[in-house]
Amino acid sequence: MQFSSLFGAIAFLTLAAAEPTVYLIRHGEKPDSGNGLSTTGQQRAQCLRSVFGATSKYQLRHIMAQTPKSDGKRQRPYDTVAPLAADLGLSVDTSCDRDDPKCVEDVVKGYTGSGNILICWEHDALSDIVDELGKDDNPPTYPDDA
């Protein structure tokens, strides 16, 4: 398994030679008030379309984001990957709560697809996901101000 960085917010894990690569990214920036993405966050979401799109080397076939709340909270991860998912003809898997890294592990380990997995989550919970997936090294840290 190895980590890499893109926009200072991506890590990836290769679980085994025959298994998919799992890419972890932090959601786009939040607005000064309210839910959703700021203008900068929306721009980053659009940029993911180029970085991870159909012509990229990443070959994504599954995209996950934490479950948004009905009041609009915890929506940023979904909003960050929704344009990319639409381009790829994929739905965003929101079956796991932000604070349930075991659920994420179950989805990743149960994945039988032929491509790779992108996970977009709140930064505070990314390290828990990495720990649950069995990564031994310290995951990257993310600033709290975005």
N, CA, C and O atoms as a GROMACS GRO file, in nm:
protein
  584
    1MET      N    1   0.085  -0.118   0.000
    1MET     CA    2   0.000   0.000   0.000
    1MET      C    3   0.089   0.123   0.000
    1MET      O    4   0.196   0.125   0.061
    2GLN      N    5   0.042   0.226  -0.069
    2GLN     CA    6   0.118   0.348  -0.070
    2GLN      C    7   0.024   0.468  -0.075
    2GLN      O    8  -0.091   0.458  -0.115
    3PHE      N    9   0.079   0.582  -0.032
    3PHE     CA   10   0.004   0.706  -0.033
    3PHE      C   11   0.065   0.801  -0.132
    3PHE      O   12   0.186   0.797  -0.159
    4SER      N   13  -0.018   0.887  -0.187
    4SER     CA   14   0.028   0.993  -0.275
    4SER      C   15  -0.057   1.116  -0.247
    4SER      O   16  -0.156   1.108  -0.174
    5SER      N   17  -0.021   1.228  -0.304
    5SER     CA   18  -0.095   1.350  -0.279
    5SER      C   19  -0.127   1.422  -0.409
    5SER      O   20  -0.044   1.429  -0.500
    6LEU      N   21  -0.246   1.476  -0.416
    6LEU     CA   22  -0.290   1.557  -0.529
    6LEU      C   23  -0.378   1.663  -0.469
    6LEU      O   24  -0.473   1.630  -0.398
    7PHE      N   25  -0.351   1.788  -0.496
    7PHE     CA   26  -0.420   1.901  -0.433
    7PHE      C   27  -0.399   1.896  -0.282
    7PHE      O   28  -0.476   1.959  -0.209
    8GLY      N   29  -0.300   1.825  -0.234
    8GLY     CA   30  -0.278   1.811  -0.091
    8GLY      C   31  -0.389   1.735  -0.023
    8GLY      O   32  -0.400   1.741   0.100
    9ALA      N   33  -0.472   1.662  -0.096
    9ALA     CA   34  -0.588   1.601  -0.033
    9ALA      C   35  -0.621   1.462  -0.083
    9ALA      O   36  -0.734   1.416  -0.064
   10ILE      N   37  -0.528   1.393  -0.147
   10ILE     CA   38  -0.559   1.260  -0.195
   10ILE      C   39  -0.457   1.162  -0.138
   10ILE      O   40  -0.337   1.190  -0.134
   11ALA      N   41  -0.507   1.051  -0.096
   11ALA     CA   42  -0.419   0.941  -0.058
   11ALA      C   43  -0.472   0.820  -0.130
   11ALA      O   44  -0.591   0.812  -0.160
   12PHE      N   45  -0.386   0.725  -0.158
   12PHE     CA   46  -0.440   0.604  -0.217
   12PHE      C   47  -0.378   0.481  -0.155
   12PHE      O   48  -0.263   0.483  -0.110
   13LEU      N   49  -0.455   0.377  -0.155
   13LEU     CA   50  -0.414   0.250  -0.099
   13LEU      C   51  -0.427   0.144  -0.206
   13LEU      O   52  -0.530   0.136  -0.273
   14THR      N   53  -0.327   0.064  -0.223
   14THR     CA   54  -0.340  -0.054  -0.306
   14THR      C   55  -0.348  -0.170  -0.209
   14THR      O   56  -0.251  -0.201  -0.140
   15LEU      N   57  -0.462  -0.234  -0.204
   15LEU     CA   58  -0.486  -0.337  -0.104
   15LEU      C   59  -0.415  -0.468  -0.137
   15LEU      O   60  -0.370  -0.537  -0.046
   16ALA      N   61  -0.403  -0.502  -0.260
   16ALA     CA   62  -0.330  -0.621  -0.305
   16ALA      C   63  -0.320  -0.613  -0.456
   16ALA      O   64  -0.392  -0.535  -0.520
   17ALA      N   65  -0.233  -0.693  -0.513
   17ALA     CA   66  -0.208  -0.686  -0.657
   17ALA      C   67  -0.335  -0.706  -0.739
   17ALA      O   68  -0.354  -0.639  -0.840
   18ALA      N   69  -0.422  -0.797  -0.698
   18ALA     CA   70  -0.541  -0.828  -0.776
   18ALA      C   71  -0.662  -0.746  -0.733
   18ALA      O   72  -0.768  -0.757  -0.794
   19GLU      N   73  -0.647  -0.666  -0.632
   19GLU     CA   74  -0.758  -0.588  -0.580
   19GLU      C   75  -0.752  -0.445  -0.633
   19GLU      O   76  -0.648  -0.402  -0.685
   20PRO      N   77  -0.861  -0.372  -0.620
   20PRO     CA   78  -0.862  -0.235  -0.672
   20PRO      C   79  -0.775  -0.142  -0.590
   20PRO      O   80  -0.742  -0.169  -0.474
   21THR      N   81  -0.737  -0.032  -0.652
   21THR     CA   82  -0.673   0.076  -0.578
   21THR      C   83  -0.784   0.162  -0.522
   21THR      O   84  -0.883   0.191  -0.590
   22VAL      N   85  -0.767   0.204  -0.399
   22VAL     CA   86  -0.865   0.288  -0.331
   22VAL      C   87  -0.804   0.427  -0.317
   22VAL      O   88  -0.698   0.444  -0.256
   23TYR      N   89  -0.872   0.526  -0.373
   23TYR     CA   90  -0.827   0.664  -0.366
   23TYR      C   91  -0.913   0.737  -0.262
   23TYR      O   92  -1.036   0.730  -0.268
   24LEU      N   93  -0.850   0.805  -0.170
   24LEU     CA   94  -0.920   0.880  -0.066
   24LEU      C   95  -0.896   1.029  -0.089
   24LEU      O   96  -0.782   1.074  -0.101
   25ILE      N   97  -1.005   1.105  -0.095
   25ILE     CA   98  -0.992   1.250  -0.109
   25ILE      C   99  -1.081   1.319  -0.006
   25ILE      O  100  -1.185   1.268   0.036
   26ARG      N  101  -1.036   1.435   0.030
   26ARG     CA  102  -1.116   1.520   0.118
   26ARG      C  103  -1.216   1.596   0.032
   26ARG      O  104  -1.189   1.627  -0.084
   27HIS      N  105  -1.331   1.627   0.090
   27HIS     CA  106  -1.433   1.705   0.019
   27HIS      C  107  -1.381   1.844  -0.016
   27HIS      O  108  -1.282   1.892   0.041
   28GLY      N  109  -1.449   1.908  -0.110
   28GLY     CA  110  -1.416   2.045  -0.149
   28GLY      C  111  -1.444   2.144  -0.036
   28GLY      O  112  -1.511   2.112   0.062
   29GLU      N  113  -1.392   2.263  -0.053
   29GLU     CA  114  -1.403   2.366   0.050
   29GLU      C  115  -1.547   2.407   0.078
   29GLU      O  116  -1.632   2.409  -0.011
   30LYS      N  117  -1.570   2.441   0.204
   30LYS     CA  118  -1.704   2.483   0.246
   30LYS      C  119  -1.720   2.633   0.231
   30LYS      O  120  -1.623   2.708   0.227
   31PRO      N  121  -1.846   2.677   0.222
   31PRO     CA  122  -1.872   2.821   0.214
   31PRO      C  123  -1.853   2.886   0.351
   31PRO      O  124  -1.840   2.817   0.452
   32ASP      N  125  -1.852   3.018   0.353
   32ASP     CA  126  -1.838   3.089   0.480
   32ASP      C  127  -1.953   3.058   0.575
   32ASP      O  128  -1.935   3.057   0.697
   33SER      N  129  -2.070   3.033   0.520
   33SER     CA  130  -2.184   2.995   0.604
   33SER      C  131  -2.273   2.899   0.525
   33SER      O  132  -2.276   2.902   0.402
   34GLY      N  133  -2.343   2.816   0.596
   34GLY     CA  134  -2.435   2.723   0.532
   34GLY      C  135  -2.368   2.593   0.491
   34GLY      O  136  -2.254   2.564   0.528
   35ASN      N  137  -2.442   2.515   0.414
   35ASN     CA  138  -2.396   2.384   0.369
   35ASN      C  139  -2.350   2.391   0.224
   35ASN      O  140  -2.357   2.496   0.160
   36GLY      N  141  -2.304   2.280   0.172
   36GLY     CA  142  -2.262   2.273   0.033
   36GLY      C  143  -2.118   2.315   0.015
   36GLY      O  144  -2.040   2.316   0.110
   37LEU      N  145  -2.084   2.348  -0.107
   37LEU     CA  146  -1.947   2.386  -0.142
   37LEU      C  147  -1.936   2.535  -0.171
   37LEU      O  148  -2.030   2.597  -0.223
   38SER      N  149  -1.821   2.591  -0.137
   38SER     CA  150  -1.792   2.729  -0.176
   38SER      C  151  -1.762   2.731  -0.325
   38SER      O  152  -1.759   2.626  -0.390
   39THR      N  153  -1.741   2.848  -0.379
   39THR     CA  154  -1.704   2.860  -0.519
   39THR      C  155  -1.576   2.782  -0.547
   39THR      O  156  -1.565   2.714  -0.649
   40THR      N  157  -1.479   2.792  -0.457
   40THR     CA  158  -1.354   2.718  -0.472
   40THR      C  159  -1.380   2.568  -0.465
   40THR      O  160  -1.323   2.491  -0.542
   41GLY      N  161  -1.466   2.526  -0.374
   41GLY     CA  162  -1.502   2.384  -0.363
   41GLY      C  163  -1.570   2.333  -0.490
   41GLY      O  164  -1.544   2.221  -0.534
   42GLN      N  165  -1.655   2.414  -0.547
   42GLN     CA  166  -1.721   2.376  -0.672
   42GLN      C  167  -1.619   2.365  -0.786
   42GLN      O  168  -1.630   2.275  -0.870
   43GLN      N  169  -1.522   2.455  -0.788
   43GLN     CA  170  -1.417   2.448  -0.889
   43GLN      C  171  -1.335   2.320  -0.874
   43GLN      O  172  -1.300   2.256  -0.973
   44ARG      N  173  -1.305   2.284  -0.750
   44ARG     CA  174  -1.231   2.159  -0.727
   44ARG      C  175  -1.313   2.038  -0.771
   44ARG      O  176  -1.259   1.944  -0.830
   45ALA      N  177  -1.443   2.040  -0.744
   45ALA     CA  178  -1.529   1.930  -0.788
   45ALA      C  179  -1.526   1.918  -0.940
   45ALA      O  180  -1.522   1.807  -0.993
   46GLN      N  181  -1.527   2.030  -1.009
   46GLN     CA  182  -1.518   2.027  -1.155
   46GLN      C  183  -1.382   1.976  -1.201
   46GLN      O  184  -1.371   1.906  -1.301
   47CYS      N  185  -1.278   2.012  -1.129
   47CYS     CA  186  -1.143   1.970  -1.163
   47CYS      C  187  -1.128   1.817  -1.152
   47CYS      O  188  -1.053   1.757  -1.228
   48LEU      N  189  -1.198   1.757  -1.057
   48LEU     CA  190  -1.193   1.611  -1.042
   48LEU      C  191  -1.238   1.540  -1.169
   48LEU      O  192  -1.196   1.428  -1.197
   49ARG      N  193  -1.323   1.605  -1.245
   49ARG     CA  194  -1.372   1.547  -1.371
   49ARG      C  195  -1.255   1.525  -1.467
   49ARG      O  196  -1.253   1.426  -1.540
   50SER      N  197  -1.160   1.616  -1.468
   50SER     CA  198  -1.041   1.601  -1.553
   50SER      C  199  -0.942   1.502  -1.493
   50SER      O  200  -0.886   1.418  -1.564
   51VAL      N  201  -0.921   1.512  -1.363
   51VAL     CA  202  -0.821   1.428  -1.297
   51VAL      C  203  -0.860   1.281  -1.300
   51VAL      O  204  -0.779   1.196  -1.336
   52PHE      N  205  -0.985   1.250  -1.263
   52PHE     CA  206  -1.030   1.111  -1.249
   52PHE      C  207  -1.124   1.066  -1.360
   52PHE      O  208  -1.178   0.955  -1.354
   53GLY      N  209  -1.146   1.148  -1.462
   53GLY     CA  210  -1.244   1.118  -1.566
   53GLY      C  211  -1.216   0.993  -1.647
   53GLY      O  212  -1.118   0.923  -1.624
   54ALA      N  213  -1.302   0.968  -1.741
   54ALA     CA  214  -1.298   0.844  -1.821
   54ALA      C  215  -1.167   0.826  -1.896
   54ALA      O  216  -1.126   0.712  -1.919
   55THR      N  217  -1.102   0.934  -1.935
   55THR     CA  218  -0.976   0.920  -2.009
   55THR      C  219  -0.853   0.920  -1.919
   55THR      O  220  -0.741   0.915  -1.968
   56SER      N  221  -0.874   0.924  -1.787
   56SER     CA  222  -0.761   0.922  -1.694
   56SER      C  223  -0.709   0.780  -1.674
   56SER      O  224  -0.770   0.683  -1.719
   57LYS      N  225  -0.598   0.769  -1.607
   57LYS     CA  226  -0.539   0.638  -1.578
   57LYS      C  227  -0.604   0.570  -1.457
   57LYS      O  228  -0.570   0.456  -1.425
   58TYR      N  229  -0.696   0.638  -1.389
   58TYR     CA  230  -0.748   0.589  -1.261
   58TYR      C  231  -0.856   0.480  -1.273
   58TYR      O  232  -0.875   0.403  -1.180
   59GLN      N  233  -0.925   0.474  -1.383
   59GLN     CA  234  -1.023   0.369  -1.410
   59GLN      C  235  -1.120   0.347  -1.293
   59GLN      O  236  -1.134   0.235  -1.243
   60LEU      N  237  -1.184   0.454  -1.251
   60LEU     CA  238  -1.280   0.444  -1.140
   60LEU      C  239  -1.407   0.372  -1.185
   60LEU      O  240  -1.459   0.397  -1.293
   61ARG      N  241  -1.454   0.283  -1.099
   61ARG     CA  242  -1.579   0.211  -1.126
   61ARG      C  243  -1.673   0.217  -1.006
   61ARG      O  244  -1.787   0.170  -1.013
   62HIS      N  245  -1.625   0.275  -0.895
   62HIS     CA  246  -1.709   0.287  -0.775
   62HIS      C  247  -1.668   0.415  -0.703
   62HIS      O  248  -1.549   0.439  -0.681
   63ILE      N  249  -1.767   0.496  -0.666
   63ILE     CA  250  -1.742   0.621  -0.595
   63ILE      C  251  -1.826   0.621  -0.468
   63ILE      O  252  -1.945   0.593  -0.472
   64MET      N  253  -1.761   0.653  -0.356
   64MET     CA  254  -1.830   0.659  -0.227
   64MET      C  255  -1.819   0.799  -0.168
   64MET      O  256  -1.718   0.868  -0.186
   65ALA      N  257  -1.923   0.840  -0.098
   65ALA     CA  258  -1.923   0.961  -0.017
   65ALA      C  259  -2.007   0.930   0.107
   65ALA      O  260  -2.101   0.852   0.101
   66GLN      N  261  -1.971   0.993   0.217
   66GLN     CA  262  -2.047   0.968   0.339
   66GLN      C  263  -2.193   1.006   0.321
   66GLN      O  264  -2.226   1.091   0.238
   67THR      N  265  -2.280   0.945   0.399
   67THR     CA  266  -2.423   0.971   0.391
   67THR      C  267  -2.453   1.116   0.430
   67THR      O  268  -2.422   1.156   0.542
   68PRO      N  269  -2.513   1.194   0.341
   68PRO     CA  270  -2.553   1.330   0.379
   68PRO      C  271  -2.672   1.325   0.476
   68PRO      O  272  -2.749   1.229   0.476
   69LYS      N  273  -2.685   1.428   0.556
   69LYS     CA  274  -2.800   1.438   0.645
   69LYS      C  275  -2.915   1.507   0.570
   69LYS      O  276  -2.892   1.581   0.475
   70SER      N  277  -3.036   1.482   0.613
   70SER     CA  278  -3.152   1.537   0.545
   70SER      C  279  -3.159   1.690   0.553
   70SER      O  280  -3.225   1.754   0.471
   71ASP      N  281  -3.091   1.750   0.652
   71ASP     CA  282  -3.091   1.895   0.665
   71ASP      C  283  -2.982   1.963   0.582
   71ASP      O  284  -2.963   2.084   0.592
   72GLY      N  285  -2.910   1.885   0.500
   72GLY     CA  286  -2.806   1.941   0.414
   72GLY      C  287  -2.666   1.934   0.474
   72GLY      O  288  -2.568   1.961   0.404
   73LYS      N  289  -2.655   1.900   0.599
   73LYS     CA  290  -2.522   1.884   0.659
   73LYS      C  291  -2.457   1.758   0.605
   73LYS      O  292  -2.525   1.665   0.562
   74ARG      N  293  -2.326   1.756   0.607
   74ARG     CA  294  -2.246   1.644   0.557
   74ARG      C  295  -2.268   1.619   0.408
   74ARG      O  296  -2.249   1.507   0.359
   75GLN      N  297  -2.307   1.722   0.336
   75GLN     CA  298  -2.336   1.714   0.193
   75GLN      C  299  -2.212   1.734   0.106
   75GLN      O  300  -2.209   1.691  -0.008
   76ARG      N  301  -2.109   1.800   0.160
   76ARG     CA  302  -1.993   1.838   0.078
   76ARG      C  303  -1.923   1.720   0.009
   76ARG      O  304  -1.888   1.733  -0.108
   77PRO      N  305  -1.902   1.606   0.076
   77PRO     CA  306  -1.838   1.496   0.004
   77PRO      C  307  -1.917   1.452  -0.120
   77PRO      O  308  -1.860   1.430  -0.227
   78TYR      N  309  -2.048   1.442  -0.104
   78TYR     CA  310  -2.132   1.404  -0.219
   78TYR      C  311  -2.122   1.509  -0.329
   78TYR      O  312  -2.103   1.476  -0.446
   79ASP      N  313  -2.136   1.636  -0.292
   79ASP     CA  314  -2.130   1.744  -0.390
   79ASP      C  315  -1.995   1.748  -0.462
   79ASP      O  316  -1.988   1.787  -0.578
   80THR      N  317  -1.890   1.709  -0.393
   80THR     CA  318  -1.756   1.709  -0.451
   80THR      C  319  -1.742   1.607  -0.563
   80THR      O  320  -1.678   1.636  -0.665
   81VAL      N  321  -1.801   1.490  -0.546
   81VAL     CA  322  -1.784   1.383  -0.646
   81VAL      C  323  -1.901   1.367  -0.743
   81VAL      O  324  -1.890   1.293  -0.840
   82ALA      N  325  -2.012   1.434  -0.718
   82ALA     CA  326  -2.130   1.418  -0.804
   82ALA      C  327  -2.104   1.451  -0.951
   82ALA      O  328  -2.148   1.374  -1.036
   83PRO      N  329  -2.034   1.560  -0.986
   83PRO     CA  330  -2.009   1.586  -1.128
   83PRO      C  331  -1.926   1.476  -1.194
   83PRO      O  332  -1.952   1.438  -1.308
   84LEU      N  333  -1.825   1.426  -1.124
   84LEU     CA  334  -1.742   1.318  -1.176
   84LEU      C  335  -1.826   1.192  -1.195
   84LEU      O  336  -1.817   1.127  -1.299
   85ALA      N  337  -1.906   1.158  -1.096
   85ALA     CA  338  -1.990   1.038  -1.105
   85ALA      C  339  -2.083   1.047  -1.225
   85ALA      O  340  -2.101   0.950  -1.298
   86ALA      N  341  -2.142   1.164  -1.246
   86ALA     CA  342  -2.232   1.183  -1.361
   86ALA      C  343  -2.157   1.161  -1.492
   86ALA      O  344  -2.208   1.096  -1.583
   87ASP      N  345  -2.037   1.216  -1.502
   87ASP     CA  346  -1.956   1.197  -1.623
   87ASP      C  347  -1.926   1.050  -1.650
   87ASP      O  348  -1.925   1.006  -1.764
   88LEU      N  349  -1.902   0.975  -1.542
   88LEU     CA  350  -1.864   0.834  -1.556
   88LEU      C  351  -1.986   0.742  -1.564
   88LEU      O  352  -1.971   0.621  -1.582
   89GLY      N  353  -2.104   0.798  -1.549
   89GLY     CA  354  -2.225   0.716  -1.550
   89GLY      C  355  -2.238   0.629  -1.426
   89GLY      O  356  -2.297   0.521  -1.431
   90LEU      N  357  -2.184   0.677  -1.315
   90LEU     CA  358  -2.189   0.603  -1.189
   90LEU      C  359  -2.279   0.674  -1.090
   90LEU      O  360  -2.294   0.796  -1.094
   91SER      N  361  -2.339   0.598  -1.001
   91SER     CA  362  -2.408   0.659  -0.888
   91SER      C  363  -2.307   0.669  -0.775
   91SER      O  364  -2.209   0.595  -0.770
   92VAL      N  365  -2.331   0.762  -0.684
   92VAL     CA  366  -2.243   0.777  -0.568
   92VAL      C  367  -2.300   0.692  -0.456
   92VAL      O  368  -2.415   0.708  -0.416
   93ASP      N  369  -2.220   0.601  -0.406
   93ASP     CA  370  -2.257   0.514  -0.295
   93ASP      C  371  -2.250   0.595  -0.165
   93ASP      O  372  -2.141   0.630  -0.120
   94THR      N  373  -2.364   0.624  -0.107
   94THR     CA  374  -2.370   0.699   0.020
   94THR      C  375  -2.423   0.609   0.132
   94THR      O  376  -2.492   0.656   0.223
   95SER      N  377  -2.391   0.482   0.126
   95SER     CA  378  -2.446   0.386   0.222
   95SER      C  379  -2.380   0.389   0.358
   95SER      O  380  -2.431   0.328   0.452
   96CYS      N  381  -2.267   0.458   0.372
   96CYS     CA  382  -2.194   0.457   0.499
   96CYS      C  383  -2.195   0.594   0.566
   96CYS      O  384  -2.172   0.697   0.502
   97ASP      N  385  -2.222   0.593   0.694
   97ASP     CA  386  -2.219   0.715   0.774
   97ASP      C  387  -2.076   0.764   0.790
   97ASP      O  388  -1.981   0.686   0.783
   98ARG      N  389  -2.061   0.892   0.811
   98ARG     CA  390  -1.928   0.952   0.829
   98ARG      C  391  -1.848   0.881   0.936
   98ARG      O  392  -1.727   0.862   0.920
   99ASP      N  393  -1.912   0.841   1.044
   99ASP     CA  394  -1.842   0.784   1.158
   99ASP      C  395  -1.845   0.632   1.161
   99ASP      O  396  -1.837   0.571   1.268
  100ASP      N  397  -1.856   0.569   1.045
  100ASP     CA  398  -1.863   0.423   1.038
  100ASP      C  399  -1.758   0.368   0.941
  100ASP      O  400  -1.791   0.321   0.833
  101PRO      N  401  -1.630   0.376   0.981
  101PRO     CA  402  -1.525   0.326   0.891
  101PRO      C  403  -1.535   0.175   0.864
  101PRO      O  404  -1.487   0.128   0.761
  102LYS      N  405  -1.596   0.101   0.954
  102LYS     CA  406  -1.615  -0.042   0.932
  102LYS      C  407  -1.707  -0.066   0.812
  102LYS      O  408  -1.684  -0.158   0.734
  103CYS      N  409  -1.809   0.016   0.797
  103CYS     CA  410  -1.898   0.008   0.681
  103CYS      C  411  -1.819   0.030   0.553
  103CYS      O  412  -1.838  -0.042   0.454
  104VAL      N  413  -1.730   0.130   0.553
  104VAL     CA  414  -1.648   0.158   0.436
  104VAL      C  415  -1.559   0.038   0.406
  104VAL      O  416  -1.546  -0.003   0.290
  105GLU      N  417  -1.498  -0.018   0.509
  105GLU     CA  418  -1.415  -0.136   0.490
  105GLU      C  419  -1.496  -0.250   0.429
  105GLU      O  420  -1.448  -0.318   0.338
  106ASP      N  421  -1.617  -0.271   0.478
  106ASP     CA  422  -1.701  -0.378   0.425
  106ASP      C  423  -1.731  -0.356   0.276
  106ASP      O  424  -1.728  -0.451   0.198
  107VAL      N  425  -1.759  -0.232   0.238
  107VAL     CA  426  -1.786  -0.202   0.096
  107VAL      C  427  -1.661  -0.228   0.013
  107VAL      O  428  -1.669  -0.292  -0.092
  108VAL      N  429  -1.547  -0.178   0.059
  108VAL     CA  430  -1.422  -0.194  -0.017
  108VAL      C  431  -1.385  -0.342  -0.028
  108VAL      O  432  -1.354  -0.390  -0.137
  109LYS      N  433  -1.389  -0.412   0.082
  109LYS     CA  434  -1.348  -0.554   0.079
  109LYS      C  435  -1.451  -0.641   0.007
  109LYS      O  436  -1.416  -0.749  -0.042
  110GLY      N  437  -1.575  -0.597  -0.002
  110GLY     CA  438  -1.678  -0.671  -0.074
  110GLY      C  439  -1.689  -0.633  -0.221
  110GLY      O  440  -1.767  -0.692  -0.294
  111TYR      N  441  -1.611  -0.536  -0.263
  111TYR     CA  442  -1.616  -0.487  -0.401
  111TYR      C  443  -1.566  -0.595  -0.497
  111TYR      O  444  -1.458  -0.651  -0.478
  112THR      N  445  -1.645  -0.623  -0.597
  112THR     CA  446  -1.607  -0.725  -0.695
  112THR      C  447  -1.596  -0.668  -0.836
  112THR      O  448  -1.585  -0.743  -0.934
  113GLY      N  449  -1.599  -0.537  -0.845
  113GLY     CA  450  -1.591  -0.473  -0.976
  113GLY      C  451  -1.454  -0.484  -1.039
  113GLY      O  452  -1.360  -0.538  -0.980
  114SER      N  453  -1.443  -0.432  -1.160
  114SER     CA  454  -1.319  -0.443  -1.236
  114SER      C  455  -1.242  -0.313  -1.243
  114SER      O  456  -1.153  -0.299  -1.327
  115GLY      N  457  -1.273  -0.218  -1.160
  115GLY     CA  458  -1.203  -0.091  -1.162
  115GLY      C  459  -1.164  -0.050  -1.022
  115GLY      O  460  -1.164  -0.131  -0.929
  116ASN      N  461  -1.129   0.076  -1.007
  116ASN     CA  462  -1.083   0.129  -0.879
  116ASN      C  463  -1.193   0.205  -0.806
  116ASN      O  464  -1.300   0.231  -0.862
  117ILE      N  465  -1.165   0.239  -0.682
  117ILE     CA  466  -1.264   0.301  -0.593
  117ILE      C  467  -1.215   0.439  -0.551
  117ILE      O  468  -1.098   0.456  -0.514
  118LEU      N  469  -1.303   0.538  -0.555
  118LEU     CA  470  -1.276   0.672  -0.504
  118LEU      C  471  -1.366   0.695  -0.384
  118LEU      O  472  -1.487   0.674  -0.390
  119ILE      N  473  -1.306   0.738  -0.273
  119ILE     CA  474  -1.380   0.767  -0.151
  119ILE      C  475  -1.359   0.913  -0.117
  119ILE      O  476  -1.245   0.958  -0.101
  120CYS      N  477  -1.468   0.989  -0.105
  120CYS     CA  478  -1.463   1.130  -0.067
  120CYS      C  479  -1.530   1.143   0.068
  120CYS      O  480  -1.646   1.104   0.085
  121TRP      N  481  -1.458   1.198   0.165
  121TRP     CA  482  -1.506   1.199   0.304
  121TRP      C  483  -1.464   1.326   0.374
  121TRP      O  484  -1.383   1.403   0.323
  122GLU      N  485  -1.521   1.346   0.490
  122GLU     CA  486  -1.480   1.456   0.576
  122GLU      C  487  -1.340   1.426   0.630
  122GLU      O  488  -1.309   1.312   0.666
  123HIS      N  489  -1.256   1.528   0.634
  123HIS     CA  490  -1.115   1.505   0.666
  123HIS      C  491  -1.092   1.440   0.801
  123HIS      O  492  -1.001   1.358   0.815
  124ASP      N  493  -1.172   1.474   0.901
  124ASP     CA  494  -1.153   1.417   1.034
  124ASP      C  495  -1.169   1.266   1.036
  124ASP      O  496  -1.110   1.199   1.122
  125ALA      N  497  -1.246   1.211   0.945
  125ALA     CA  498  -1.275   1.067   0.945
  125ALA      C  499  -1.190   0.988   0.847
  125ALA      O  500  -1.196   0.865   0.848
  126LEU      N  501  -1.113   1.054   0.762
  126LEU     CA  502  -1.032   0.981   0.664
  126LEU      C  503  -0.929   0.890   0.731
  126LEU      O  504  -0.908   0.777   0.686
  127SER      N  505  -0.866   0.938   0.837
  127SER     CA  506  -0.765   0.855   0.904
  127SER      C  507  -0.828   0.730   0.965
  127SER      O  508  -0.765   0.625   0.970
  128ASP      N  509  -0.953   0.741   1.011
  128ASP     CA  510  -1.022   0.623   1.064
  128ASP      C  511  -1.047   0.520   0.954
  128ASP      O  512  -1.037   0.400   0.978
  129ILE      N  513  -1.078   0.568   0.834
  129ILE     CA  514  -1.099   0.477   0.721
  129ILE      C  515  -0.968   0.408   0.686
  129ILE      O  516  -0.965   0.287   0.664
  130VAL      N  517  -0.860   0.485   0.680
  130VAL     CA  518  -0.729   0.427   0.651
  130VAL      C  519  -0.693   0.321   0.755
  130VAL      O  520  -0.647   0.212   0.720
  131ASP      N  521  -0.715   0.353   0.883
  131ASP     CA  522  -0.687   0.256   0.989
  131ASP      C  523  -0.770   0.129   0.971
  131ASP      O  524  -0.719   0.018   0.986
  132GLU      N  525  -0.897   0.145   0.938
  132GLU     CA  526  -0.986   0.030   0.923
  132GLU      C  527  -0.945  -0.057   0.804
  132GLU      O  528  -0.959  -0.180   0.807
  133LEU      N  529  -0.894   0.006   0.700
  133LEU     CA  530  -0.851  -0.069   0.582
  133LEU      C  531  -0.715  -0.137   0.603
  133LEU      O  532  -0.669  -0.212   0.517
  134GLY      N  533  -0.652  -0.111   0.718
  134GLY     CA  534  -0.530  -0.182   0.752
  134GLY      C  535  -0.402  -0.118   0.707
  134GLY      O  536  -0.299  -0.185   0.699
  135LYS      N  537  -0.404   0.010   0.677
  135LYS     CA  538  -0.283   0.080   0.637
  135LYS      C  539  -0.199   0.104   0.761
  135LYS      O  540  -0.248   0.158   0.860
  136ASP      N  541  -0.071   0.065   0.757
  136ASP     CA  542   0.016   0.074   0.874
  136ASP      C  543   0.073   0.214   0.898
  136ASP      O  544   0.090   0.253   1.013
  137ASP      N  545   0.103   0.288   0.793
  137ASP     CA  546   0.163   0.420   0.808
  137ASP      C  547   0.059   0.522   0.849
  137ASP      O  548  -0.061   0.498   0.841
  138ASN      N  549   0.107   0.637   0.894
  138ASN     CA  550   0.017   0.746   0.929
  138ASN      C  551  -0.042   0.806   0.802
  138ASN      O  552   0.031   0.835   0.708
  139PRO      N  553  -0.173   0.825   0.799
  139PRO     CA  554  -0.234   0.888   0.681
  139PRO      C  555  -0.199   1.036   0.678
  139PRO      O  556  -0.156   1.093   0.778
  140PRO      N  557  -0.216   1.098   0.563
  140PRO     CA  558  -0.190   1.242   0.555
  140PRO      C  559  -0.284   1.319   0.644
  140PRO      O  560  -0.394   1.273   0.675
  141THR      N  561  -0.242   1.436   0.686
  141THR     CA  562  -0.328   1.520   0.768
  141THR      C  563  -0.385   1.630   0.679
  141THR      O  564  -0.327   1.667   0.577
  142TYR      N  565  -0.499   1.681   0.721
  142TYR     CA  566  -0.570   1.782   0.644
  142TYR      C  567  -0.599   1.900   0.735
  142TYR      O  568  -0.635   1.880   0.851
  143PRO      N  569  -0.585   2.023   0.687
  143PRO     CA  570  -0.614   2.140   0.770
  143PRO      C  571  -0.764   2.147   0.803
  143PRO      O  572  -0.847   2.099   0.726
  144ASP      N  573  -0.795   2.207   0.917
  144ASP     CA  574  -0.934   2.218   0.961
  144ASP      C  575  -1.008   2.335   0.897
  144ASP      O  576  -1.130   2.344   0.910
  145ASP      N  577  -0.939   2.424   0.830
  145ASP     CA  578  -1.002   2.548   0.786
  145ASP      C  579  -1.066   2.543   0.649
  145ASP      O  580  -1.102   2.648   0.595
  146ALA      N  581  -1.082   2.427   0.590
  146ALA     CA  582  -1.142   2.423   0.456
  146ALA      C  583  -1.272   2.345   0.458
  146ALA      O  584  -1.336   2.330   0.354
   0.00000   0.00000   0.00000
